[in-house]
Structures are given as C-alpha cells and as structure tokens.
Amino acid sequence: MSISILLVDDHEIFRQGLQVLLGNQADIKVVGQAANGLEAVTLAEQLRPDVVIVDMMMPGLSGLDVTHQIRQRLPLCRVIVLSMHDDERYVLDTLQSGASGYVLKDSSTKDLLEAIHTAMAGKVFLSPPLSERAIQAYIHKMKNDAATEIRTLTYRESEVFHLYAEGLSGSEIAKRLSISIRTVETHRCNLMHKLDLHTQNELAAYARIQGLIT
C-alpha cells in the first residue's frame, strides 16, 4: 500500500517540484496540494493523508500552526516540516507542535524520503547536521536559562505569563485579574522583553519547556 502525501507550500513551483519528485516513488502517492495553512487543515481533514509535508514559513497560518491543528484533529497523521532554518530553536518549536520530522530545504532527496519513511515508522527524523543530542542539549540549556529569567518577573507579570501560556486572550486575562486590557498588554510587553520572546508561539514553547503547559 502506498503512502499518501499532502503537500503544503505557498510557492506553486516548489509544490510542483515535490509532486514530480515524490510521484516517481513506487510506494508514495501525492493525494493533494495546498497553498496556505487554512487550506491545508481543511484538505487534511477531507483526504486524511498518511503524511503532510508543510513549509515552515507561510502567510496566515504558519507551518507550526498547521502542524498543531492537524495533530489535534488527526492524531494518526504525521507531519514533516520543511524549513530553511537550521537553528535548534525552530526545531524545538516544531517538535513541540507534534511534528515527526524537520527537513532543511537544501537537503537531498534521500533525506526527504528517509523522513517520510521514518515518520511512518513512528519515529522522528531531523536533517543533518541537526540531531537528537543537539535538541536535548538545547532544551536543557533553555530550562536552566528560563528558570533564571522567570525569577525576574514581577508577581503580576508571572500571572499574565501563565494565563497567556494557557491560551487565554488579553480580554479574558483582564477579566480574570480584574484589570484593564491596556494593563494586561503592558505586563505582556514587559515579560516578553524580559524573557526575550517575540511571538505567541515562542511564549507557548517557552512555557512547555518549563512544564507549565502540556
């Protein structure tokens, strides 16, 4: 039985190239293509592919958002993220989102095919020069650094941090703490600056590393 694949990338030429590449494999069948994250999630639910190959950087829903949503809705579907970044921080975020693979865009065809078969075997594939050891070392460093950084937060900043990490909106946090939305945003800006975070995804990944959320 062939492995069904859904391709997701906002560049049509790149998608078509992958279509041709994978279409030449006897045990792989590309069942669909999506040009953006929203389309990807919808098609994944309709087609229920074995593997979704998704670009990390896309307008709208990012590759991380797509991975998270697909893994929540289709637990048996594997997701492989394609990226131009070889920074362990991106890899960590990807694995935390539930991906089964992280493949650099300049990797060989052999690496991508190996990633697909590794994912189907229930394991995680990381492109060389990335490795499990590098990821574990990064997580260990982040835990130690984060513990120190979190102690710099004020009591109220810590409260706001925990609530944002749990997925509450600014208005929900304001209501929970009986403060204004503007005050919530001030605390959020301060804590993001202290923790050197820039996006909601980074905040959530940071909280997962600390064991504040699962």
Summary of the structure (lengths in Angstrom):
residues: 214
radius of gyration: 18.9
end to end distance: 34.6
largest distance: 60.7
contacts: 673
relative contact order: 0.09
helix: 55%
strand: 14%
